[in-house]
Amino acid sequence: MNSLIADESSPYTWMNSARSAPPIPYPSIKIKLAEHFDILITRSSIMNKALHLPRPFTKPVWLQQLQWVADPVGYMETAARACPDIFQANVVGFGGGLVFVNQPQAIQEILTRDTTIGSRVGLYTAPGDLNRILAPILGDASVIMLDGDRHRRRRQLVMPPFHGDRMRAYGDLIGELATTAFDAVPLNQPFEARVVTQDISLNIILKAVFGLSDSGAGGDRFQNLKYLMTQVADLFHSPLSTMVLFYPGLQKDWGAWSPWGKFVRDRQKLDDLIYLEIAERRAESRTDRIDILSLMLSSRDDQGEPMSDVELRDELMALLFAGHETTATAMAWALYWTHRNPEVRTKLLQELATLGANPDPMEIFRLPYLTAVCNETLRIHPVAMLTFPRQVETPVEVLGYKLEPGEIVVGCIYLVHHRSDLYPNSHEFNPQRFIDRTFTPYEFMPFGGGARRCIGEALAMYELKLVLAQVLSRYEFSLANSAPELPRRRGVTLAPANGVRLVRSR
């Protein structure tokens, strides 16, 4: 057997049948290198020699990079047909070559060996600098941009609001906002579901995270934040408009009418509103708030220090963008698949009916088939294609291939979710997969893994389940046409290319 990671402390051994070396029928071979030198090659030295990483593409680097931005799904699927477990590719956004790992056990080794514990030095690190592509939106001080001890301490500050009984307080709010949004959809007219789910998700973020109200004295600020958030997010709505993130040379402010110039001005207006809210919240003495901004304002690190205004701003931007954009996409996909597969919708409604009228949100959250439908939605079209990158710190072998210090490695969530050995007929929507089998966190990983696993996972799943249950129970929709909805790049994520067009009949 070959060790999965050729490191003496590795607890894993794994047989990769696709690449197992055939037995060598002779104990040794002598090769005449020069008149006075012989090299003895033994069977063990051949078996132990690390292989060079496969490169599935031979096209020019610039063309590979453009394809990665314009058609990431086609790029990944083409590569995986030639190299199903691991490959190296030239993509933009990470400073050069990137190693894609698509094999669950290998991903587990990478994501669980990215820290230093006691005297044990991690084989990998997760530097915040590798996430610089997001800096124009999130700033430099959010948990996504930090690493090492600073990253660990910040996670401790921002994680508590998403756990425990506090989640119950958001249940009624989520149901109310979903009902308000879909009540406003006209009958018998096509509409884009993702526009509506983005409105729901953004309202949830502004109310649950910021603690704002859309009426009364705070109503204007609520609406202004909502408008600016939508403007900033929509700059990256397509592969073409997203190129400005991947190619920093395009980030030129040529005035308010240029795309980047408009983004910079909208971002500044957004920052002004956020800093104003932080200042007012620091000045007030209320202790009964349950919104996440208030919890972060009151939190202290292990030295007793609160978060600065800049840190709060950047964390709020991370929650706003990473939270509302990704969840809105997942909700739209869930509506698409439940209406493209009527038998799934029927079975889901039957399960919801067992709870009776006005069920407790936590009872909805725990329903097994609803959970399976949401998991299958996140499997077939994961919003995030890749884990956050890791950097190799010491020479290491992964699946028989040698990686050198400085190389950048990612787990490819999309390709893991479409492995035929895990998910037969992977492009078919089949929630029963998650009823019949329990997948490991490295076989099903829509929220990433390891030290950089998404901190908003609990809130996102809660929101996805409650909105889907509420909408399917109260309304009737049909797909506006029979054409399949395909995933397309939206910023650094995947979203439905046409927004999921539905028609409401009730």
N, C-alpha and C positions, 0 to 999 in steps of 0.2 A: 504493500500500500504506500501511496504517497501522502506525506503530511500535507494537510490543507495549507497551513502556513509553516514554512520550513524554519521554525524557531524552536529551540530546545525546550522552551517553557510552554509550547502550545499544547492544550488539552485535547486537541482534535486530531484524528486521522480520518482520511476520507478517500474513497476510491472514485476517481473520475473516469468512468468507463469509456467516455468518448475520446479520452486522450491517453489511456493507459498504454505504456510502452510494451511492445511484444517481447517475449523472452528472446534473449540473445543466445543462439545455440553454441556459442564458443566462449571459452573463458577469457580470451584476450586476443588482441590484434596488434601486430607490430607494423608501424608505418615508418618507412625510410624518409626522414625529413631532409637530411643532408648526408654527405658521405660519412661524417663522424658522429651523427646524432640519431638516436632512435627514440620514439615516443611510445610508451606502452599505454594503450587504452584498455582499461578493464571494463567489465560489464557494469560494475558499480559506479565508475566515473561517468559512463554514458548516462546511466539512470539519474545521477544526481546533478547533472549539468542543467542549470536553469535555462529555459527557453526564452527567446525574444518575444515580446508582446506582439500579438497579431494586429495588423492594421488592415481593416476590411476595405478601405478606400484607396484607390490609386489616383483619383482625380486631383487637380491642383488644390493646394491648401485653401486658397481664397474661395474656391467654389464649394469646398466642403463647409467652410464657415458660413457662407450664404445659405446653403441648404439647411444647416443646423438652425438658423434663425427662421427661415421661411417655411420649412417643413420638418419639424423635429421628429414627428411620428414616423414619417417615411425614412428619415435618416436612421433612427434607432432600429426600425424593423429590418431595413436592408442590412445593417451591420450585424444584427443578431442572427440572420439567416446563415451568414458565413462564420460568425464567432458567437455561439450562443451563451458562453459563460463569462468571457472577458475580452476586451479589445481596447486599443488605444486609438484616439481620434484627435484631430485638430479642430477644436471648436473655439469660438470667441466667448469671452465672459469670464475666463479663468486664467488668463495670462499665457495661454499656449496649449500644449497637448494635455489631454485628460484621459485617465484610465477609467473606463466604464466597467463595473463589476455587476454581473447579473445573476450570480449564483448565491442562494440564501446563506449557506454556511460560511462562505467567504465574506459576505457582507457582515455577518454576525461577528466574525473575527476582527474585521476592520473597525466596526462601530463600538466594539467593547474593549478595544486596545488603543483608544485614542487619548488616554490620560496617563498621568504619572501618579502612582499610588505608592506611598512610602518610598522604598528603595527601588521599586520596579518602574523603570522608565517605559512609557508607552511607545509602541512601535509607530504610532501615528499621532498627530495633533490635529486640532480643528481650529486653525487660525481665523480670527474674524476678518482679517484682511482679504481672505479669499472670497468674501461676500461683498466686495466693494461695488459690484454692479448695482446693488440696492442702495448705496449711500446717497445718491441724489434725492431719493424719496425719504429714506429712514434716518438719515444723518449718521453720525459716527458713534453715538453713545447708547444705542439700543442693544439689547442682549444678543441680537444677531451679529453685531459687529465686534463684540468682546470675545476674549478667549482667556484660558487659564483660570486663575483664582477669581479674577474680576467677573468672568462669565458665570462661574458657579455661584458666587455671592448674589449676582443680579437675578439669576433664576430663582433663588430662594426668596427674593423680594417680590417677584411678580407671579410666582406660581400659586400661592395660597388662595387668591381670589377665585380660582377656577375649580375649587374642590369642596367636597363636603356639603353640608346642609345649605350653604349659601346658594348653590345652584337651584334649589327649589324656589327661591325668591324670584328667579327670572322666568319660570315656566309660564305664569299667567301673562306676563308681558309679551312673550314670544307669540303665544296664541292670539292675543289681541291685535298685535301688529300684523300678523299674517292675514287675519280676517279683514282688517281695514284695507289692506293693500288689494286683496282679490275682490272685495266688494266693489271696488272702484273700476274693475275691468269691465268694459262694455260687453253685453251679450252678443253672440253670433258675429263677432268681428275678430279676425286674426290679431294676435298680439305676441310680442316676444316675452316668453316666460322669464328670461334672464334679467330683463329690465325690471320686472316686478320683484323677483327674488333679490336683486341688488338693492332695491328700495327697502325691502323688509330687513335685509341684513344690515344695511347702513343705519336704519332707524334703531335696530337692536343695539348696535355698537354705540351710537350716540346716547342712548338712554341707559344701557346697562354699564357701559364703560365710562362715559363722561358724566352720567347722572343728569343730563339735560332734559328739559321739557320742551315739547313743540308748541306749547301755548303759554300765555302769560308773559312775564317779564323776560324769560329766556327764550321765547319763541323765535325772535329774530336771529339770535346767535345760532340756534339749532338749525334754522333754514340756511343760513349763510355757510355754516360748516358743511352741511349736506351738499349744497351746491358746489362748493369748492372741492370737496372730496371727489365728487363725480367728475368734475372737470379734470382734475389731476389724474385720476385713474383711467379715464377714457383716452388720454394721450397715447396709452400703450395698448389700444384695443385690437390691433392687428399686427401681423408679422412686419409689415412695412413700417408702421409707426414705432414699433418696438426697437427697430435698428438703432435708434438714438441711444438706447441703454447699452447696447453691445459694442457700439463704436463711439468711444468718447470724443473722437474728432468731430462728430456731428453735434455735439453739445455746445452749440454756439448761440449766443443771445444776439440776434440781429434785429431786436426790437419786439414790441408787444405782439406783432402779427406773425412773427416766426414761431414755429412749433415749440422750440426750446425756450424762446423768450416768453411766450405765454405761460409755459410750465413754471418758469422761475418766478414770474409775477404772481401766479395763482398760489404757488407754494409759500411765497412770502405772506400773502393775505391769510392763508391757512395758519401759518406760524403765529401771526399776530393774534388771531382769535384763540389759539391754543394757549399761548402765554398769558393772555388776558384771563382766561378761565382758570389757569393754574394760580395766578396772583390772587384772584378773588376767592378761590377756594382755600388758599392758605390763610386768608384774612378772616374767614368765617369761623365760628366756634361750634358749629353743629357736629354732633357725634352720632346721629341716627342714620347717616347715609350708608347705603350698602353698595353704591356704585364702585367700580374698580379704580377710578381715579382717586376717590377718597381713601380707599384701602392702600393704594400705593403711596399717597401722601403721608399716611400714618405709619407706614412700615419703616423699619430700621434694619440696617445690616448688622453683622456680628460685632462691629465696633460702635454700634449705637448711632450711626450716621444715617440721616434721611437721604432720599434721592434729590439731586439738584434739579433746577428748572429745565436745563438742557436734557438731562437724563429722562425726566418725565415726558418732555416733548417727544423725544425719540421713541420711547416705549409706546406712547399713545399713537404715534404714526405707524409703528409696527403693528399694533393691534387694529388700527383702522384699515390699513391696506391688506395686511396678511389675513386679518379676520374677516372683513366684510366681502372682499373680492373672492376669496377662495370658497367661502361658504355659499355665497350667491351662485357660483358656478355649480357646486355640488347639488344644490337644491334644484337648479334648472335641469341638470342631467337626471336627477331622480324623477322629476315629472315627465321627462321624455321617455325614460325606460318603462315606467309604470303605465304609460298610455300606448307605447308601442307593443307592449305585452299585456293585453287585457286580462289574461289569466292571473298574472302577478297582482294586478290591481284588485281583482275580485278576491283573491286569497287574503290580501292585506286588509281589505275592508271587513272581511269576515273575522279576522283576528281583532281588529279595532272594536267591532261590535260586542265582543265578549266583555269589554270593560264597562258597558252601559253608558248612561248619559253623564256628562261632565266628569270624566275620569281624572284622577290625580296625575299631574305631569310625569312624576317619577314612575307611575305604573305604565304609562305610554312608553317611556324611555326604555323600560326593561322588556318590552315585547320581543320575543325571539324572531318572528318572521319580519317584523319591521326592521330589526337590527340587521337581519340577513339582506334585506333589500338595500338598506343604506350601505352596508359593506360591499355588496356587489356593485353598486353605483360607483363607489370610490375605488374599487378594483379595476373595473373595465376602463374607466377614464379617470385615473388619478390626476388631481389638479396639479400637484407637484410631480414633475417627471423624475427628479433626482434628489438624493439626500444632499445635505450641505456637504461640501467637499472636505476631505481629509488630506493632510500632507504627510508623506512618508518621512520618518525621522531616522530610521536605521535600515540598512539593507534587509530586505525581507522577500520571501517568495509567497506568491498568491496563486493557487491553482497551478503550481509548477513554473510560474513565470517570475523572474527576478525583478523587483522594484527597487530603485535606488533612492537615497535621500533627496528630498525636494520634489519628487514626482507627486502629482495631484490625483487623488482617487475619489470616485463617487460610487455610491450604490445606485443603480438605475431602477427606480421604482416602477416605471412603466414596463420595462422588459421583464422584471421579476413577476409582475402581475399578469404577464402574458406567456409565461413558461408553460409549454404543453404538458410537462411532467407534473406540474402542480394544478393547472387549470385547463383540462381538455376542452377543445373548442372555445378557446379563451375569448373570442370576439362575440360569443353568444351570451346574452344576459340571463344568468341562471342563479337566483338567490339560494337555491337549494344546496349549492356548494357549501355555504356557510352553516347549513343545518346538518349536513352529513359529515362534515369534517371541521376540526379545529386547526387553524393554521398558526404557525409560529409567528412571532413579531418580525421575522425577517423573510417570511413568505408572503405576508400581507402587511404592508407598511405604508399606508397612505399619508401618515404623518411623520415619516422619517423614522429615525431611531438613534439610540445612543444619547450622548450628552447634549445633542442639538435637536432632540425630538421636539415637535411643535408644542409649545406651552399652552396653546389655545385649543388643544384637541378635545378636552372635555366639553367646553362650551360649544365648539363647532358641531360635535356629534349630537349634543342636546338640542341645539337649534335645528339641525337637519331633520332629526326624527320628529320633533314636535311640529315643525312647519309642514312636513309631508303628511303627517297624520291629520292635522287640522284641515289642510287644503283638500285632501282626498275625501274626507268625511263630509265636507260642506258643499263642494262644488262638483260639477261635471264638465269635463273637457274632452276634446278630441284633437288629434294632431291636424294642423292646417293642411298638410300634404303628406304624401307617402314617401317622399325622398328621405333617405337616411341622414341623420344629423352627424356630422363629422367633427372631430376635435381639431382646433386650430390654436396656434400660439396666441396668447394674450399676455404680454409682458414676459415674465419668467414662468408662466403657468400655461395650462391647456384649458380651453373653454369651448363650448359649442359654437361652431362657425357661424350659424344663422340664429343663434340666441334661443333656440327651441320655440318654434312658432305653434301656438295652440289656439283653439277657439273655445270660448266658454259658452255652454248651453244652459247652465243652471247656476 
